[in-house]
Structure formats: structure tokens, C-alpha cells
Amino acid sequence: MIQHIVCFRFKPGTPDAAIQAAGEALRGMKGKIPEVRAVRWTRNLAPSATEYPWVLTVEVDDMAAVDRYTAHPVHQQVVAEYLAPVREARLAIDVEA
């Protein structure tokens, strides 16, 4: 099992509604992308949360599944519509679970 973890920082002034909409769209990928076993969207609870205050965790079977997930049209659409316009920075990490 691989946990694909992505930390996000949004542009200053991004409305909370835009962040909530992004979270809903990201959670909605489960069931639409076959490789996705679980999706979590939550605030970063670490003391350094101001640097990357939001975290996406996607569980898939293996690294090949990560590649298929990131290339999937649903993922690409969510990124283009909900994240790209408001994202200031992101940090992606893939770890074995």
C-alpha cells in the first residue's frame, strides 16, 4: 500500500469556500478513479502548519497505481478546476504504508 501525501499552501486571500470546494472534489475522486482506495482531506495539525496548512492523503496499491491515478482524467480535471487557480505551493510525498 502506498500513501500519496500532498501538502498544500493556497494563495493569500483564497476564500474558505474555494478550499472547501477543492476538498469536496478531491474526496469525490474515490469511486471515480479505480486505483483510489481511500482519500482524506484535512488541515495540517503540525506546528509548522502555516507553511503547508492543508493535506491530501490518497491510498493506492503500489507506485504504478500512483502513476495511473495522477494521469487519470478525473484527477487532472480536479487539479485544473479546483487547485491550480488557487494553489500557491504543493509538496508531494509517496510512502509505503
C-alpha angles and dihedrals in degrees: 000000000000125000110209103202121189122184118202139200117189129212115271111270095025105155117243087235090062091051091047091049090051090051092050091049092048093049088048091065090080107094092021098065111051095211094058113100097171139357128199128182115186146142117274108251096193120114088246091055092124089072094053108006098173129057132194119195120189121182119209135161102252145341092277087059090052089056092049091046094051092047094046114115092233091056091045091051093049091050094047096045105034109020111029095060094054106024117110097177142350137192120200124201128180117198136169113250 
